[in-house]
Amino acid sequence: MRRYLICCEFQREKRAAKAADCIRRLATEWEHPMTGVWLIRTEVTATEIRAALMQELTFRDRVLVCEAGEEAAAFNTCDAGGEKVSQIADARAKSHILTAIFSRNGQASRHLKAAIARNLKSA
């Protein structure tokens, strides 16, 4: 298993979201400490990561993929990380917050509807 650093700059936010989904699919474990920066563990090569990301890019976007070591030092980063989740229901069951946000008697919660509408006042 190798660890890679992926740095991305996108002209459009929509492509950044698609690339993030692609990165999460490729990774066994991932960290997203800063906007446009990912650290992942995966079995695939840097060339294969780039090839997968190319499907989401245009010539105005920029991507760098390189193998990274284990040692790291950071300051004022926003830690976000995770592992592949094969069944989202398992993750939801472990988290009372996720259960409250995503489900109310089988229906979407008012918080989820407000987040999707980007209007928290509607909650």
C-alpha positions as CSV (number, residue, x, y, z in Angstrom):
1,M,0.0,0.0,0.0
2,R,1.4,3.4,-1.0
3,R,0.7,6.9,0.3
4,Y,0.2,9.7,-2.2
5,L,-0.1,13.5,-2.1
6,I,-2.6,14.9,-4.6
7,C,-2.7,18.7,-5.2
8,C,-5.5,20.1,-7.3
9,E,-6.6,23.5,-8.7
10,F,-9.9,23.6,-10.5
11,Q,-11.5,26.4,-12.5
12,R,-15.0,25.3,-11.6
13,E,-16.2,24.0,-8.2
14,K,-18.3,21.4,-9.9
15,R,-15.2,19.6,-11.2
16,A,-13.6,19.7,-7.8
17,A,-16.5,17.8,-6.2
18,K,-16.4,15.2,-9.0
19,A,-12.6,14.8,-8.5
20,A,-13.1,14.5,-4.7
21,D,-15.5,11.6,-5.3
22,C,-13.0,10.0,-7.7
23,I,-10.2,10.3,-5.1
24,R,-12.4,8.8,-2.4
25,R,-13.3,5.8,-4.6
26,L,-9.6,5.2,-5.3
27,A,-8.4,5.5,-1.7
28,T,-8.5,2.9,1.0
29,E,-7.9,5.8,3.5
30,W,-7.9,9.5,2.8
31,E,-7.2,12.8,4.4
32,H,-8.3,16.2,3.1
33,P,-6.3,18.7,5.2
34,M,-6.6,21.8,3.0
35,T,-8.6,22.9,0.0
36,G,-7.2,21.2,-3.1
37,V,-4.9,18.9,-1.1
38,W,-5.4,15.2,-0.5
39,L,-3.3,12.4,1.2
40,I,-4.5,8.9,0.3
41,R,-3.5,5.3,0.8
42,T,-4.1,3.1,-2.2
43,E,-2.9,0.1,-4.2
44,V,-3.0,2.0,-7.5
45,T,0.0,4.0,-9.0
46,A,0.4,7.7,-9.3
47,T,-0.2,7.3,-13.1
48,E,-3.4,5.4,-12.5
49,I,-4.6,8.1,-10.1
50,R,-3.9,10.8,-12.6
51,A,-5.6,8.9,-15.4
52,A,-8.7,8.5,-13.2
53,L,-8.7,12.2,-12.4
54,M,-8.2,13.2,-16.1
55,Q,-11.8,12.1,-16.8
56,E,-12.9,15.0,-14.5
57,L,-10.5,17.7,-15.8
58,T,-10.1,20.3,-18.5
59,F,-7.0,22.0,-19.7
60,R,-7.6,24.9,-17.2
61,D,-7.4,22.5,-14.2
62,R,-4.1,21.4,-12.6
63,V,-3.2,18.2,-10.7
64,L,0.0,16.9,-9.1
65,V,0.2,13.4,-7.8
66,C,3.3,12.2,-6.0
67,E,4.2,9.5,-3.6
68,A,4.6,10.7,0.0
69,G,6.4,9.3,3.1
70,E,4.9,8.7,6.5
71,E,6.5,11.7,8.3
72,A,4.4,14.9,8.2
73,A,4.2,18.2,10.0
74,A,1.3,20.7,9.8
75,F,0.0,23.9,11.2
76,N,-3.5,25.2,11.2
77,T,-4.9,22.6,8.8
78,C,-8.5,21.4,8.8
79,D,-8.4,17.7,9.5
80,A,-10.9,15.7,7.5
81,G,-10.4,12.0,6.8
82,G,-12.0,8.7,6.3
83,E,-12.0,5.2,5.0
84,K,-14.0,3.5,2.3
85,V,-17.5,2.9,3.5
86,S,-19.0,-0.1,1.7
87,Q,-22.4,0.4,3.3
88,I,-23.5,3.9,4.3
89,A,-26.1,2.4,6.6
90,D,-23.3,0.9,8.7
91,A,-21.7,4.4,9.1
92,R,-25.1,6.0,9.8
93,A,-25.9,3.4,12.5
94,K,-22.6,4.2,14.3
95,S,-23.4,7.9,14.4
96,H,-26.4,9.5,16.1
97,I,-25.7,12.7,14.3
98,L,-25.8,11.1,10.9
99,T,-28.9,9.2,11.8
100,A,-30.6,12.4,12.9
101,I,-29.5,14.3,9.8
102,F,-30.3,11.7,7.1
103,S,-33.4,10.1,8.4
104,R,-36.7,10.9,10.1
105,N,-39.0,7.8,9.9
106,G,-37.7,7.0,6.5
107,Q,-38.0,10.6,5.2
108,A,-35.3,13.2,4.7
109,S,-34.9,15.4,7.7
110,R,-35.5,19.1,7.7
111,H,-31.8,19.7,8.3
112,L,-30.8,17.8,5.2
113,K,-33.5,19.6,3.1
114,A,-32.2,23.0,4.4
115,A,-28.6,22.0,3.6
116,I,-29.5,20.9,0.1
117,A,-31.5,24.2,-0.4
118,R,-28.5,26.1,1.1
119,N,-30.9,27.9,3.3
120,L,-30.6,27.0,7.0
121,K,-33.5,29.3,7.9
122,S,-35.8,26.9,6.2
123,A,-35.0,24.3,8.9
